Amino acid sequence: MATEIERKFLVVGDDWRSLAAATEIRQGYLSTVKERTVRVRVIGDRGYVTVKGITVGASRTEFEYEIPVADAHQMLDQLCERPIIEKTRSRIDVAGLIWEVDSFAGVNAGLVVAEVELEDEAQEIDPPRWIGEEVTDDPRYFNANLIAHPFTEW
């Protein structure tokens, strides 16, 4: 079983933007029930399907598989719930930890969050200066919840 341990934070300012190139991501959901989400994602010329279990603290079960990008595009266009999540991601190495900064577009424009994956929930981190409030436990910031309750409608 694969386990993802991840903490999520709001991002403050724009200092992070010059630290890494951004990659465009389109993602949608085939299922958004809290016990299990099924996500389809296109990153560049690659497609993925991901199944995630319920979040407990900062951990959850996660299985991710690469699929043909044409299949991913078709699922996004024809099967996924609306709206589709549009964002750019910058992967920034800070003291050996990779911070993934997502800057959202479309109905979630203006939202910028950073996630960091950890080895265990007790792992100490020293957040960079552009990291703001922690929102790990706030379900409004789960990507799957940004479909039903987009950031621009808060």
C-alpha positions in Angstrom: 0.0 0.0 0.0 1.3 3.5 -0.9 0.9 6.3 1.7 1.2 10.0 0.9 2.2 12.2 3.8 1.8 15.8 2.8 1.4 19.2 4.4 -0.2 22.2 2.6 0.3 25.9 3.0 -0.8 29.2 1.5 1.9 31.0 -0.3 2.9 34.6 0.5 4.3 37.0 -2.2 6.0 36.2 -5.4 9.6 35.4 -4.3 9.1 31.7 -5.2 8.4 32.4 -8.9 12.0 32.9 -9.9 13.2 29.7 -8.2 11.8 27.1 -10.7 10.1 26.8 -14.1 6.4 26.1 -14.0 4.6 23.2 -15.7 0.9 23.4 -16.8 -1.5 20.8 -15.3 -5.1 20.0 -16.2 -6.9 17.7 -13.8 -10.3 16.4 -13.2 -12.1 14.0 -11.0 -14.1 10.9 -11.8 -15.1 10.6 -8.1 -14.9 13.2 -5.3 -16.4 11.3 -2.4 -14.3 11.8 0.7 -13.6 8.1 1.3 -12.0 7.9 -2.2 -11.1 10.3 -5.0 -10.2 9.3 -8.5 -8.3 11.9 -10.4 -7.2 12.2 -14.0 -4.3 14.5 -14.8 -2.3 15.7 -17.8 1.1 17.1 -17.2 2.8 18.1 -20.4 2.6 15.1 -22.7 1.9 12.5 -20.0 -1.4 11.2 -18.5 -2.1 9.8 -15.1 -4.9 8.3 -13.1 -4.7 8.5 -9.3 -6.8 6.9 -6.6 -6.6 8.4 -3.1 -8.2 7.3 0.2 -9.6 9.4 3.0 -7.2 11.9 4.6 -6.3 11.3 8.2 -4.1 14.0 9.6 -1.6 14.6 6.9 -1.7 11.0 5.5 -3.7 9.1 3.0 -3.5 6.1 0.8 -2.5 6.9 -2.8 -2.0 4.9 -6.0 -0.9 6.6 -9.2 -0.5 5.1 -12.6 0.6 6.5 -16.0 -2.0 6.1 -18.7 -1.9 7.1 -22.4 -2.2 10.8 -22.7 -4.9 10.6 -25.3 -7.0 8.5 -22.8 -6.4 11.2 -20.1 -7.5 14.0 -22.5 -10.6 12.0 -23.4 -11.5 11.4 -19.8 -11.0 15.1 -18.9 -13.1 16.2 -21.8 -15.9 13.7 -21.5 -16.1 12.0 -18.1 -14.7 14.3 -15.4 -16.8 16.5 -13.1 -16.8 20.2 -13.9 -15.0 22.5 -13.7 -11.6 21.1 -14.7 -8.8 22.2 -12.4 -6.2 24.3 -14.2 -2.9 25.2 -12.6 0.8 25.7 -13.0 3.2 23.9 -10.7 6.7 24.8 -9.7 8.9 22.3 -8.0 11.3 24.0 -5.7 14.1 22.3 -3.7 14.6 23.9 -0.3 17.0 22.2 2.1 16.4 18.7 0.5 12.6 19.0 0.5 10.6 19.5 -2.7 8.0 22.2 -2.3 5.3 21.9 -5.1 3.8 25.4 -5.6 0.5 25.4 -7.4 -0.8 28.6 -8.9 -4.4 28.1 -10.0 -6.3 29.6 -13.0 -9.9 29.5 -14.2 -12.5 29.4 -11.4 -9.8 29.0 -8.8 -7.6 32.0 -10.1 -5.8 33.8 -7.3 -5.2 30.7 -5.2 -1.6 29.8 -4.6 -0.7 26.8 -2.4 2.5 24.9 -1.6 2.6 21.2 -0.6 5.6 19.3 0.8 5.7 15.5 1.0 7.3 14.1 4.2 8.7 10.7 5.3 6.4 10.8 8.4 4.0 13.1 10.0 6.4 14.1 12.8 9.1 15.2 10.4 10.3 18.7 11.3 10.4 21.3 8.5 11.9 24.7 8.2 9.5 26.5 5.8 10.9 29.0 3.3 10.0 32.7 3.8 7.3 32.6 1.1 5.3 30.0 3.1 2.3 31.3 4.9 -0.6 29.8 6.9 -0.8 26.0 7.1 -4.1 24.7 5.6 -3.4 20.9 5.7 -6.5 20.3 7.8 -8.8 22.7 5.9 -10.8 20.7 3.4 -11.6 23.8 1.3 -8.1 23.6 -0.1 -8.4 20.0 -1.3 -8.3 20.0 -5.1 -11.3 17.7 -5.2 -13.3 20.3 -3.2 -12.3 23.2 -5.4 -14.7 21.7 -8.0 -17.8 22.1 -6.0 -16.6 25.2 -4.2 -14.2 27.2 -6.4 -11.9 29.7 -4.8 -13.4 32.6 -6.7 -16.7 32.0 -5.1 -15.5 32.0 -1.5 
